[in-house]
Amino acid sequence: MMSSYSILLDETLQVLRQTMATMGPQLLLQQVGKIVYVGRGIARVQGLDTVRSEELLAFPGGVLGLAFDIDSRGIGVAMLGDYDALHAGDEVVRTDRVLDVAVGEGLLGRVVDPLGQARDGAGPLPYHERRPLERSAPAIMERLPVSEPLFTGIKVIDALVPIGRGQRELILGDRQTGKTAVAVDTIINQHDKGVLCVYCAIGQRASSVASVVAQLREKGAMDYTVVVVAEGDDPPGQQYIAPYAATTIAEYFMEQGRDVLVVYDDLTRHARAYRELSLLLRRPPGREAFPGDIFYIHSRLLERATRLKEQGGGGSLTALPIIETEAQNLAAYIPTNLISITDGQIYLSPGLFQKGQLPAVDITRSVSRVGGKAQLPAYRAVVGDLRLAYAQFTELEAFSRFGTRLDDATRQLLNRGRRVRAVLKQGQCASRTAVEQVMVLHAVNCGLFDEIAESDMARAENQVCEALALLPEISARIEGGEKLEEDDLRALQKIAADSLKEIL
């Protein structure tokens, strides 16, 4: 009689024979190279002769790098993680995949880095799929003209420098003039507009990014926003890929038929990160030490912003790139490049900022080459020649400081211009609806604010906006994109005049 031990041994041997008969050796083919140099955000690698451009390379410790330069002497790699523990002689392995990022609905409300990893401490990041960062822009025949407005909630922009969905509108100005504030206000104003937002912070201080995220959370805007962060102390490789990652995330929603807004804050730091990488990798420098393809890296990014036809999903991607100028020099290299790529610019003047004219939008230097076609007809009816009249006012005001005697008509023009300037002032996170903006601008054009002291202008504006509750039909027609008739304009004027009687 066989013992239980012998039976167990026989069963084990039988299982082993069956396993060995069905299993074959699994060979893993890898191409391995070695680090020749590492430091200052780059590495040089040899031994990977068949690597592809912009392929991901795996370094010890889970650090990734991007194959940036490929030549006969080796590979120049832009590091995408902490490389302090790496040394010359360490092995480098090809991953056989290009750089990609996680996309999907699960990213809404999250803060991620350009590699698609969570940075908000809220746990794992749920995503639908991973998509490559570099993608071709939609072809011309796949695009539709810009015809639908994107409201910022800022009077001076919506009325005089309108933005349409699918447009690329540059925001530029010297440092500390309110560029980020304009972009954040625009994101907050999309709360009930059906527009998803992607805010891309490039090379910013961690405290600045945290402040923006806290502001978006406070206003409930994080529910429809993805924040992509490459901080100032991150390697220049991460700062370089950040806007492309943000655009890929936005394109996922656009192809689902959604309207998306992307803010790049800012592309000056992006250009500097690319210059740093290029100089470290010994690429030939050009103007201002930027490499020769600096125009191309921004044009291929911003050309992905568009409005698609129904066959392509019917969504739109609106881009608001931000650029920092130095000493109000709009003719510098990077600003002129981006002005030529985009469909208009919003220029923020440090002079206006210092005078307290916020937002500090310089109307004479700002333009929208596309958004006017998407502007509501009601704006065109009430704004009219406001831009030209305001420009004439600023010139007259400068002339009047010389103490010249002015006639009554000129004094009246100066008085009206000061009221227009007061109306265009607006605090941060104090957005106005399209109907409110039309009402206020029509009132100031009609001269209803001429007798009101400048100190009472904010109160008068609120009074006029509250009076809109008495005109629900006209308000609905303005929001619906209908043209205002003369009777409608007279009704708006009468209601506004009645609401101001207690202030006069």
RODO-2510 file (C-alpha; in nm, 4 decimals, decimal comma):
residues 504
     n   res          X          Y          Z
     1     m     0,0000     0,0000     0,0000
     2     m     0,1447     0,3375    -0,1133
     3     s     0,1880     0,6071     0,1449
     4     s     0,0200     0,9470     0,1157
     5     y     0,3649     1,0995     0,0675
     6     s     0,4277     0,8890    -0,2458
     7     i     0,0873     0,9827    -0,3912
     8     l     0,1533     1,3554    -0,3354
     9     l     0,4985     1,3230    -0,4963
    10     d     0,3551     1,1493    -0,8035
    11     e     0,0871     1,4201    -0,8457
    12     t     0,3469     1,6946    -0,8153
    13     l     0,5724     1,5320    -1,0763
    14     q     0,2785     1,4932    -1,3143
    15     v     0,1882     1,8638    -1,2829
    16     l     0,5504     1,9604    -1,3426
    17     r     0,5737     1,7420    -1,6579
    18     q     0,2522     1,8932    -1,7965
    19     t     0,3738     2,2458    -1,7242
    20     m     0,7115     2,1845    -1,8869
    21     a     0,5448     2,0315    -2,1954
    22     t     0,3193     2,3356    -2,2517
    23     m     0,5633     2,6111    -2,1614
    24     g     0,8404     2,7448    -2,3768
    25     p     1,1199     2,9839    -2,2937
    26     q     1,0150     3,3503    -2,3001
    27     l     1,2863     3,5657    -2,4489
    28     l     1,2766     3,9415    -2,3861
    29     l     1,4646     4,1382    -2,6489
    30     q     1,6005     4,4705    -2,5266
    31     q     1,8470     4,7131    -2,6696
    32     v     2,0662     4,8460    -2,3920
    33     g     2,3007     5,1432    -2,4001
    34     k     2,5163     5,3231    -2,1484
    35     i     2,5231     5,6742    -2,0069
    36     v     2,8291     5,8721    -2,1145
    37     y     2,7345     6,1973    -1,9391
    38     v     2,4462     6,3116    -1,7179
    39     g     2,3748     6,6468    -1,5578
    40     r     2,1954     6,9836    -1,5869
    41     g     1,8779     6,8277    -1,7263
    42     i     2,0341     6,6253    -2,0077
    43     a     2,2191     6,2986    -2,0632
    44     r     2,4330     6,1588    -2,3421
    45     v     2,3867     5,7928    -2,4283
    46     q     2,5742     5,5550    -2,6578
    47     g     2,4887     5,2067    -2,7811
    48     l     2,1279     5,2659    -2,8939
    49     d     2,1860     5,2857    -3,2679
    50     t     1,8254     5,2188    -3,3751
    51     v     1,6460     5,4531    -3,1347
    52     r     1,3708     5,6733    -3,2818
    53     s     1,3359     6,0471    -3,2453
    54     e     1,1369     6,1443    -2,9322
    55     e     1,1333     5,7846    -2,8065
    56     l     1,1160     5,7269    -2,4321
    57     l     1,4244     5,5788    -2,2712
    58     a     1,4227     5,4056    -1,9331
    59     f     1,6991     5,4863    -1,6861
    60     p     1,7709     5,3116    -1,3526
    61     g     1,5281     5,3980    -1,0727
    62     g     1,2316     5,4418    -1,3055
    63     v     1,3565     5,7739    -1,4459
    64     l     1,2496     5,8475    -1,8033
    65     g     1,4212     6,0491    -2,0731
    66     l     1,3278     6,1751    -2,4189
    67     a     1,5528     6,1019    -2,7171
    68     f     1,6072     6,4607    -2,8279
    69     d     1,9183     6,4596    -3,0485
    70     i     2,0271     6,1640    -3,2621
    71     d     2,3628     6,1777    -3,4393
    72     s     2,6685     5,9664    -3,5107
    73     r     2,8295     6,0528    -3,1763
    74     g     2,5381     5,9252    -2,9688
    75     i     2,2012     6,0369    -2,8393
    76     g     2,1213     6,3582    -2,6567
    77     v     1,8472     6,2900    -2,4001
    78     a     1,6215     6,5405    -2,2246
    79     m     1,5640     6,4089    -1,8730
    80     l     1,2036     6,3932    -1,7525
    81     g     1,2632     6,3111    -1,3877
    82     d     1,5060     6,3312    -1,0968
    83     y     1,8456     6,2333    -1,2401
    84     d     2,0628     6,3032    -0,9317
    85     a     2,1179     5,9315    -0,8626
    86     l     2,2324     5,8514    -1,2182
    87     h     2,5993     5,8183    -1,3122
    88     a     2,8078     5,7620    -1,6216
    89     g     2,8154     5,3909    -1,7047
    90     d     2,4586     5,3181    -1,5934
    91     e     2,2453     5,1159    -1,8355
    92     v     1,9728     5,2733    -2,0496
    93     v     1,6951     5,0661    -2,2082
    94     r     1,4751     5,1471    -2,5072
    95     t     1,1026     5,1407    -2,4282
    96     d     1,0030     5,1263    -2,7972
    97     r     0,7261     5,3846    -2,7434
    98     v     0,7007     5,7564    -2,7976
    99     l     0,6152     6,0023    -2,5246
   100     d     0,2468     5,9857    -2,4316
   101     v     0,0068     6,1149    -2,1677
   102     a    -0,3073     5,9857    -1,9966
   103     v    -0,6383     6,1286    -2,1243
   104     g    -1,0008     6,0832    -2,0207
   105     e    -1,2860     6,2164    -1,8093
   106     g    -1,1061     6,1064    -1,4927
   107     l    -0,8564     6,3905    -1,5319
   108     l    -1,1188     6,6603    -1,4697
   109     g    -1,0595     6,8229    -1,1319
   110     r    -0,7071     6,6836    -1,1045
   111     v    -0,3559     6,8311    -1,1048
   112     v    -0,1150     6,6261    -1,3177
   113     d     0,2375     6,6542    -1,4543
   114     p     0,3215     6,6347    -1,8268
   115     l     0,3764     6,2587    -1,7968
   116     g     0,0185     6,2087    -1,6775
   117     q     0,1047     6,1369    -1,3124
   118     a    -0,1054     6,2846    -1,0310
   119     r     0,0422     6,5752    -0,8370
   120     d    -0,2484     6,6601    -0,6090
   121     g    -0,2186     6,3715    -0,3625
   122     a    -0,5725     6,2576    -0,4428
   123     g    -0,4822     5,8992    -0,5242
   124     p    -0,4397     5,7113    -0,8530
   125     l    -0,5374     5,8869    -1,1736
   126     p    -0,8223     5,7152    -1,3626
   127     y    -0,7901     5,7558    -1,7373
   128     h    -0,9397     5,6234    -2,0602
   129     e    -0,6242     5,5743    -2,2674
   130     r    -0,2792     5,7153    -2,3355
   131     r    -0,2141     5,9316    -2,6406
   132     p     0,1121     6,0578    -2,7905
   133     l     0,2046     6,4182    -2,7140
   134     e     0,3040     6,4977    -3,0708
   135     r     0,0021     6,4821    -3,3016
   136     s    -0,0652     6,6379    -3,6398
   137     a    -0,2898     6,9431    -3,6500
   138     p    -0,6288     6,8938    -3,8222
   139     a    -0,6226     6,9526    -4,1981
   140     i    -0,7766     7,2680    -4,3431
   141     m    -1,0745     7,0787    -4,4875
   142     e    -1,1520     6,9324    -4,1438
   143     r    -1,1994     7,2766    -3,9880
   144     l    -1,4921     7,5156    -3,9579
   145     p    -1,4781     7,8962    -3,9365
   146     v    -1,4946     8,0517    -3,5906
   147     s    -1,8588     8,1518    -3,5437
   148     e    -1,9480     8,0970    -3,1778
   149     p    -1,8317     8,3367    -2,9030
   150     l    -1,6258     8,2375    -2,6013
   151     f    -1,7283     8,4757    -2,3233
   152     t    -1,4601     8,5841    -2,0781
   153     g    -1,6985     8,7816    -1,8552
   154     i    -1,4617     9,0813    -1,8912
   155     k    -1,6326     9,3805    -2,0516
   156     v    -1,3363     9,5320    -2,2307
   157     i    -1,2485     9,1968    -2,3920
   158     d    -1,5966     9,0697    -2,4823
   159     a    -1,6942     9,4068    -2,6281
   160     l    -1,3752     9,5298    -2,7970
   161     v    -1,1437     9,2262    -2,8357
   162     p    -1,3909     8,9361    -2,8658
   163     i    -1,2747     8,5746    -2,8681
   164     g    -1,4447     8,2929    -3,0582
   165     r    -1,4423     7,9206    -2,9884
   166     g    -1,1555     7,7686    -3,1861
   167     q    -0,9526     8,0910    -3,1896
   168     r    -0,5926     8,1479    -3,0754
   169     e    -0,5753     8,4762    -2,8844
   170     l    -0,2429     8,5852    -2,7373
   171     i    -0,2262     8,7540    -2,3947
   172     l     0,0928     8,9538    -2,3531
   173     g     0,2397     9,2217    -2,1303
   174     d     0,5185     9,2940    -1,8844
   175     r     0,5441     9,0923    -1,5643
   176     q     0,2878     9,1615    -1,2918
   177     t     0,0315     9,3265    -1,5203
   178     g    -0,2519     9,0773    -1,4684
   179     k    -0,2045     8,8282    -1,7534
   180     t    -0,2765     8,5201    -1,5412
   181     a    -0,5699     8,6982    -1,3742
   182     v    -0,7366     8,7519    -1,7141
   183     a    -0,6877     8,3854    -1,8065
   184     v    -0,8137     8,2567    -1,4691
   185     d    -1,1196     8,4856    -1,4859
   186     t    -1,1945     8,3410    -1,8293
   187     i    -1,1776     7,9861    -1,6904
   188     i    -1,4041     8,0765    -1,3973
   189     n    -1,6560     8,2360    -1,6352
   190     q    -1,7037     7,9035    -1,8196
   191     h    -1,8885     7,7614    -1,5175
   192     d    -2,2232     7,7247    -1,6947
   193     k    -2,1104     7,7676    -2,0557
   194     g    -2,0394     7,4011    -2,1370
   195     v    -1,6677     7,4659    -2,1930
   196     l    -1,4029     7,2391    -2,0398
   197     c    -1,0707     7,4007    -1,9471
   198     v    -0,7057     7,2968    -1,9312
   199     y    -0,4662     7,5258    -1,7433
   200     c    -0,1000     7,4571    -1,8215
   201     a     0,1549     7,6105    -1,5828
   202     i     0,5061     7,6146    -1,7315
   203     g     0,8083     7,6968    -1,5170
   204     q     0,6032     7,8648    -1,2428
   205     r     0,6765     7,8725    -0,8712
   206     a     0,4928     7,6071    -0,6737
   207     s     0,3271     7,8772    -0,4601
   208     s     0,1900     8,0527    -0,7719
   209     v     0,0429     7,7296    -0,9071
   210     a    -0,1077     7,6451    -0,5672
   211     s    -0,2674     7,9914    -0,5535
   212     v    -0,4307     7,9459    -0,8950
   213     v    -0,5564     7,5964    -0,8079
   214     a    -0,6984     7,7223    -0,4768
   215     q    -0,8771     8,0051    -0,6585
   216     l    -1,0258     7,7651    -0,9127
   217     r    -1,1412     7,5323    -0,6341
   218     e    -1,2971     7,8175    -0,4394
   219     k    -1,5021     7,9235    -0,7431
   220     g    -1,6023     7,5655    -0,8323
   221     a    -1,4045     7,5767    -1,1566
   222     m    -1,1938     7,2658    -1,0861
   223     d    -1,5007     7,0505    -1,1615
   224     y    -1,4456     7,1149    -1,5339
   225     t    -1,0725     7,1938    -1,5353
   226     v    -0,7509     6,9928    -1,5705
   227     v    -0,4316     7,1546    -1,4387
   228     v    -0,1051     7,0438    -1,6027
   229     v     0,2000     7,1532    -1,4032
   230     a     0,5707     7,1689    -1,4825
   231     e     0,7206     7,3763    -1,2010
   232     g     1,0266     7,5968    -1,2215
   233     d     1,2457     7,3449    -1,0391
   234     d     1,1446     7,0575    -1,2698
   235     p     1,3930     6,9563    -1,5425
   236     p     1,3734     7,1691    -1,8598
   237     g     1,2579     6,8578    -2,0479
   238     q     0,9355     6,8498    -1,8467
   239     q     0,8783     7,2213    -1,9019
   240     y     0,9295     7,1698    -2,2755
   241     i     0,6717     6,8906    -2,3103
   242     a     0,4102     7,0470    -2,0771
   243     p     0,2080     7,2462    -2,3374
   244     y     0,2014     6,9508    -2,5770
   245     a     0,0669     6,7274    -2,2991
   246     a    -0,2022     6,9852    -2,2156
   247     t    -0,3044     7,0074    -2,5820
   248     t    -0,3280     6,6285    -2,6152
   249     i    -0,5539     6,6153    -2,3070
   250     a    -0,7710     6,8921    -2,4545
   251     e    -0,7878     6,7219    -2,7956
   252     y    -0,9425     6,4129    -2,6369
   253     f    -1,2391     6,6206    -2,5189
   254     m    -1,2554     6,8130    -2,8482
   255     e    -1,2873     6,4898    -3,0441
   256     q    -1,5789     6,3928    -2,8183
   257     g    -1,7642     6,6994    -2,9514
   258     r    -1,6870     6,9210    -2,6506
   259     d    -1,5678     7,2815    -2,6463
   260     v    -1,2326     7,3191    -2,4707
   261     l    -1,0235     7,6167    -2,3568
   262     v    -0,6461     7,5780    -2,3073
   263     v    -0,4355     7,8376    -2,1250
   264     y    -0,0552     7,8189    -2,1653
   265     d     0,1014     8,0132    -1,8775
   266     d     0,3431     8,0999    -2,0180
   267     l     0,5206     8,0313    -2,3477
   268     t     0,8095     8,2653    -2,2638
   269     r     0,9303     8,0141    -2,0054
   270     h     0,8597     7,7342    -2,2527
   271     a     1,0864     7,8997    -2,5103
   272     r     1,3574     7,9503    -2,2489
   273     a     1,3398     7,5832    -2,1439
   274     y     1,3767     7,4796    -2,5079
   275     r     1,6698     7,7186    -2,5494
   276     e     1,8344     7,5724    -2,2385
   277     l     1,7986     7,2180    -2,3698
   278     s     1,9246     7,3138    -2,7138
   279     l     2,2332     7,4938    -2,5841
   280     l     2,3186     7,2104    -2,3443
   281     l     2,2960     6,9663    -2,6358
   282     r     2,5221     7,1907    -2,8477
   283     r     2,2626     7,2877    -3,1073
   284     p     2,3603     7,5937    -3,3135
   285     p     2,2170     7,9118    -3,1547
   286     g     2,0400     8,1830    -3,3522
   287     r     1,8813     8,5158    -3,2631
   288     e     1,8895     8,5833    -2,8853
   289     a     2,0586     8,2392    -2,8539
   290     f     1,7318     8,0631    -2,9402
   291     p     1,7662     7,7686    -3,1826
   292     g     1,6532     7,8138    -3,5400
   293     d     1,3341     7,6097    -3,5003
   294     i     1,1894     7,8109    -3,2099
   295     f     0,9113     7,9390    -3,4384
   296     y     0,8201     7,5846    -3,5391
   297     i     0,7816     7,4501    -3,1843
   298     h     0,5136     7,7114    -3,1118
   299     s     0,3421     7,7047    -3,4513
   300     r     0,2941     7,3270    -3,4448
   301     l     0,1501     7,3618    -3,0945
   302     l    -0,0973     7,6419    -3,1656
   303     e    -0,2074     7,5061    -3,5040
   304     r    -0,3806     7,2261    -3,3120
   305     a    -0,6341     7,4817    -3,1823
   306     t    -0,9355     7,4827    -3,4132
   307     r    -1,3064     7,4161    -3,4551
   308     l    -1,3839     7,0787    -3,6120
   309     k    -1,6549     6,9844    -3,8582
   310     e    -1,9306     6,7460    -3,7476
   311     q    -1,7505     6,4538    -3,9152
   312     g    -1,4526     6,5118    -3,6859
   313     g    -1,6636     6,5400    -3,3710
   314     g    -1,7790     6,9009    -3,3944
   315     g    -1,5789     7,0182    -3,0927
   316     s    -1,3489     7,3162    -3,0615
   317     l    -1,0177     7,3960    -2,8961
   318     t    -0,9545     7,7591    -2,8039
   319     a    -0,5985     7,8564    -2,7102
   320     l    -0,4982     8,1459    -2,4842
   321     p    -0,1168     8,1510    -2,4867
   322     i     0,0473     8,3967    -2,2473
   323     i     0,3738     8,5782    -2,3227
   324     e     0,5816     8,8041    -2,0985
   325     t     0,7357     9,1113    -2,2607
   326     e     1,0286     9,3147    -2,1333
   327     a     1,0017     9,6941    -2,1041
   328     q     0,6878     9,6922    -2,3245
   329     n     0,8906     9,5675    -2,6215
   330     l     0,6411     9,4006    -2,8549
   331     a     0,9069     9,3734    -3,1271
   332     a     1,1198     9,1196    -2,9375
   333     y     1,1828     8,7794    -3,0937
   334     i     0,9347     8,5534    -2,9138
   335     p     0,6461     8,8093    -2,8979
   336     t     0,6683     8,8815    -3,2720
   337     n     0,6761     8,5097    -3,3484
   338     l     0,3595     8,4446    -3,1495
   339     i     0,1789     8,7552    -3,2738
   340     s     0,2299     8,6227    -3,6268
   341     i     0,1003     8,2756    -3,5338
   342     t    -0,2097     8,3739    -3,3355
   343     d    -0,5401     8,5309    -3,4435
   344     g    -0,4990     8,8465    -3,2370
   345     q    -0,3567     8,9699    -2,9096
   346     i    -0,4685     9,1251    -2,5812
   347     y    -0,1983     9,3635    -2,4620
   348     l    -0,1836     9,4532    -2,0928
   349     s    -0,0134     9,7863    -2,0305
   350     p     0,1976     9,8441    -1,7163
   351     g     0,1067    10,2143    -1,7359
   352     l    -0,2646    10,1373    -1,7098
   353     f    -0,1952     9,8848    -1,4342
   354     q    -0,0096    10,1432    -1,2254
   355     k    -0,2978    10,3888    -1,2692
   356     g    -0,5444    10,1291    -1,1355
   357     q    -0,7220    10,0754    -1,4695
   358     l    -0,7879     9,7028    -1,4250
   359     p    -0,7887     9,4899    -1,6284
   360     a    -0,5058     9,6871    -1,7868
   361     v    -0,6052     9,6128    -2,1475
   362     d    -0,4594     9,8639    -2,3930
   363     i    -0,7397     9,8910    -2,6492
   364     t    -0,5227    10,0636    -2,9083
   365     r    -0,2714     9,7758    -2,9161
   366     s    -0,5182     9,4883    -2,8762
   367     v    -0,6992     9,3251    -3,1652
   368     s    -0,9055     9,0171    -3,2474
   369     r    -0,8773     8,9080    -3,6094
   370     v    -1,1455     8,6382    -3,5892
   371     g    -1,3657     8,6813    -3,2810
   372     g    -1,5607     8,9753    -3,4236
   373     k    -1,7345     8,7320    -3,6582
   374     a    -1,8478     8,5313    -3,3549
   375     q    -1,9601     8,8314    -3,1499
   376     l    -2,3273     8,8628    -3,0597
   377     p    -2,5123     9,1127    -3,2841
   378     a    -2,6235     9,3058    -2,9746
   379     y    -2,2601     9,4016    -2,9041
   380     r    -2,2155     9,5438    -3,2511
   381     a    -2,5338     9,7487    -3,2090
   382     v    -2,4233     9,9170    -2,8846
   383     v    -2,0449     9,9281    -2,9126
   384     g    -2,0284    10,0750    -3,2619
   385     d    -1,7348    10,3149    -3,2806
   386     l    -1,6456    10,2836    -2,9130
   387     r    -1,2855    10,1777    -2,9866
   388     l    -1,2204    10,4822    -3,2086
   389     a    -1,3979    10,7205    -2,9709
   390     y    -1,1997    10,5893    -2,6738
   391     a    -0,8711    10,6259    -2,8655
   392     q    -0,9632    10,9886    -2,9452
   393     f    -1,0443    11,0459    -2,5784
   394     t    -0,7032    10,9222    -2,4622
   395     e    -0,5279    11,1566    -2,7061
   396     l    -0,7445    11,4526    -2,6027
   397     e    -0,6850    11,3783    -2,2357
   398     a    -0,3099    11,3867    -2,2886
   399     f    -0,3428    11,7131    -2,4821
   400     s    -0,5643    11,8729    -2,2171
   401     r    -0,2941    11,8297    -1,9512
   402     f    -0,1013    12,1158    -2,1105
   403     g    -0,3649    12,3552    -1,9750
   404     t    -0,5112    12,4465    -2,3108
   405     r    -0,8535    12,6129    -2,3059
   406     l    -1,1140    12,3659    -2,4333
   407     d    -1,4497    12,4283    -2,5931
   408     d    -1,7719    12,2767    -2,4608
   409     a    -1,7786    11,9930    -2,7148
   410     t    -1,4274    11,8837    -2,6203
   411     r    -1,5051    11,8993    -2,2487
   412     q    -1,8141    11,6877    -2,3120
   413     l    -1,6050    11,4338    -2,5038
   414     l    -1,3537    11,4169    -2,2187
   415     n    -1,6320    11,3758    -1,9649
   416     r    -1,7871    11,0912    -2,1663
   417     g    -1,4497    10,9243    -2,2138
   418     r    -1,3821    10,9209    -1,8398
   419     r    -1,7163    10,7488    -1,7827
   420     v    -1,6363    10,4898    -2,0491
   421     r    -1,3013    10,4259    -1,8790
   422     a    -1,4750    10,3833    -1,5439
   423     v    -1,7251    10,1396    -1,6964
   424     l    -1,4441     9,9304    -1,8468
   425     k    -1,2869     9,8886    -1,5010
   426     q    -1,3629     9,5511    -1,3500
   427     g    -1,2407     9,3640    -1,0449
   428     q    -1,1051     9,0117    -1,0510
   429     c    -1,3673     8,7342    -1,0314
   430     a    -1,6402     8,9947    -1,0954
   431     s    -1,7569     8,8687    -1,4332
   432     r    -2,0557     9,0163    -1,6156
   433     t    -2,2960     8,8269    -1,8392
   434     a    -2,3334     8,9254    -2,2040
   435     v    -2,6711     9,0864    -2,1332
   436     e    -2,5314     9,2945    -1,8467
   437     q    -2,2399     9,4085    -2,0588
   438     v    -2,4677     9,5152    -2,3447
   439     m    -2,6917     9,7069    -2,1028
   440     v    -2,4042     9,8951    -1,9369
   441     l    -2,2257     9,9786    -2,2625
   442     h    -2,5475    10,1041    -2,4199
   443     a    -2,6130    10,3234    -2,1154
   444     v    -2,2678    10,4834    -2,1271
   445     n    -2,2938    10,5359    -2,5041
   446     c    -2,6249    10,7154    -2,4569
   447     g    -2,4681    10,9492    -2,2015
   448     l    -2,6738    10,8240    -1,9067
   449     f    -2,3626    10,8180    -1,6859
   450     d    -2,2396    11,1662    -1,7851
   451     e    -2,3847    11,3380    -1,4765
   452     i    -2,2776    11,0674    -1,2319
   453     a    -1,9632    11,1192    -1,0266
   454     e    -1,6811    10,8771    -1,1075
   455     s    -1,6835    10,7581    -0,7457
   456     d    -2,0470    10,6456    -0,7900
   457     m    -1,9920    10,4620    -1,1193
   458     a    -1,9712    10,1146    -0,9655
   459     r    -2,2999    10,1671    -0,7818
   460     a    -2,4643    10,3066    -1,0957
   461     e    -2,3466    10,0079    -1,3003
   462     n    -2,5003     9,7665    -1,0490
   463     q    -2,8279     9,9599    -1,0597
   464     v    -2,8442     9,9332    -1,4383
   465     c    -2,7687     9,5593    -1,4307
   466     e    -3,0398     9,4944    -1,1720
   467     a    -3,2932     9,6711    -1,3951
   468     l    -3,2498     9,3962    -1,6552
   469     a    -3,4979     9,1818    -1,4607
   470     l    -3,7712     9,4073    -1,6027
   471     l    -3,6796     9,3130    -1,9633
   472     p    -3,6722     8,9316    -1,9766
   473     e    -3,7744     8,9132    -2,3429
   474     i    -3,4991     9,1442    -2,4648
   475     s    -3,2458     8,9640    -2,2437
   476     a    -3,3429     8,6298    -2,3979
   477     r    -3,3088     8,7736    -2,7475
   478     i    -2,9610     8,9091    -2,6716
   479     e    -2,8462     8,5714    -2,5385
   480     g    -3,0055     8,3976    -2,8362
   481     g    -2,7958     8,5979    -3,0794
   482     e    -3,0800     8,8044    -3,2265
   483     k    -3,0274     9,1520    -3,3611
   484     l    -3,1631     9,4397    -3,1508
   485     e    -3,4124     9,6752    -3,3163
   486     e    -3,4452    10,0468    -3,2475
   487     d    -3,7422     9,9817    -3,0171
   488     d    -3,5308     9,7400    -2,8131
   489     l    -3,2503     9,9938    -2,7777
   490     r    -3,4976    10,2617    -2,6684
   491     a    -3,6463    10,0233    -2,4106
   492     l    -3,2982     9,9470    -2,2728
   493     q    -3,2209    10,3174    -2,2521
   494     k    -3,5470    10,3971    -2,0711
   495     i    -3,5059    10,1218    -1,8125
   496     a    -3,1445    10,2236    -1,7491
   497     a    -3,2404    10,5927    -1,7139
   498     d    -3,5182    10,5062    -1,4663
   499     s    -3,2819    10,2954    -1,2562
   500     l    -3,0344    10,5850    -1,2253
   501     k    -3,2818    10,8471    -1,0999
   502     e    -3,2099    10,7828    -0,7321
   503     i    -2,8342    10,8332    -0,7901
   504     l    -2,8595    11,1541    -0,9953
***
